[in-house]
Amino acid sequence: MDYFLRRWSDADKKQAVVEELAKVGVFFDLLAKEVGRDCDPFDLICHIVWDVPPLTRRERVREVKKRDYFTKYGEPARKVLEALLQKYIEELMAAIENR
């Protein structure tokens, strides 16, 4: 799992993993429905491979906000980060990463 976590942070590698799994019939939207939670590919992989309880996008954002991570940034940056988190919740992160 440590190896996977280190490698996952690169957006190009994330997309490669998603594409490779799709070639063998693993589709994350269908997996999310099967699991019954609105999870992103990272949480689904961790859940299926290592039995880690999956977090929904909303739960993951709530965890980030609980850590008060954004307080070190100025107001304009915090607004951008908040907007990105909202987009992530709305499942648009894949579109953002692919640009």
LOPARO-712267 format. One line per field, with one value per residue (C-alpha): x, y, z; chain. Coordinates in steps of 0.05 Angstrom, whole numbers. Each point is the difference from the previous one (the first is absolute). Layout:
# residues N
u = [X|...]
v = [Y|...]
w = [Z|...]
unit = [A|...]
# end
This chain:
# residues 99
u = [0|57|28|-69|-9|66|-15|-72|17|22|-62|28|9|-71|-28|44|-25|-72|11|36|-54|-54|35|-12|-72|8|-42|1|-70|-28|44|-25|-72|18|32|-60|40|21|75|56|47|51|-49|-29|69|19|-66|1|74|16|-70|7|-69|-15|-14|-49|24|-40|31|70|-12|-27|64|43|-40|4|75|-5|53|-20|12|73|-23|-27|-74|4|37|-50|-58|32|14|-71|-26|45|-25|-72|16|32|-64|-38|45|32|71|14|-17|46|58|-6|10]
v = [0|48|-9|14|62|29|-13|23|73|10|19|-33|-65|4|5|-57|-44|17|-13|-66|-25|21|-43|-61|18|38|64|45|28|-70|-19|61|-23|-70|26|46|62|61|-15|20|-52|8|-20|-56|-30|4|-30|-58|-17|16|-1|73|30|46|74|36|63|41|-38|10|75|3|-34|51|58|-29|3|75|-8|62|50|7|31|69|14|-3|-67|-28|19|-36|-61|-1|4|-58|-42|14|-21|-63|-16|10|-52|50|-13|-49|54|49|-50|-17|72]
w = [0|15|-70|-29|42|-22|-73|0|13|-73|-41|-62|37|28|-70|-24|57|-16|-75|11|47|-50|-53|43|16|65|-3|61|-10|2|60|38|-13|22|64|9|14|-41|3|-45|-31|56|54|-42|-13|74|20|-48|4|74|31|22|14|-59|10|-44|-33|50|59|-29|-7|71|25|-37|29|71|-3|-11|-54|-39|56|-22|-66|-14|-13|-77|2|51|-45|-59|43|26|-72|-20|58|-21|-71|28|37|-64|-35|-46|25|-56|-51|36|4|-74|-22]
unit = [A|A|A|A|A|A|A|A|A|A|A|A|A|A|A|A|A|A|A|A|A|A|A|A|A|A|A|A|A|A|A|A|A|A|A|A|A|A|A|A|A|A|A|A|A|A|A|A|A|A|A|A|A|A|A|A|A|A|A|A|A|A|A|A|A|A|A|A|A|A|A|A|A|A|A|A|A|A|A|A|A|A|A|A|A|A|A|A|A|A|A|A|A|A|A|A|A|A|A]
# end
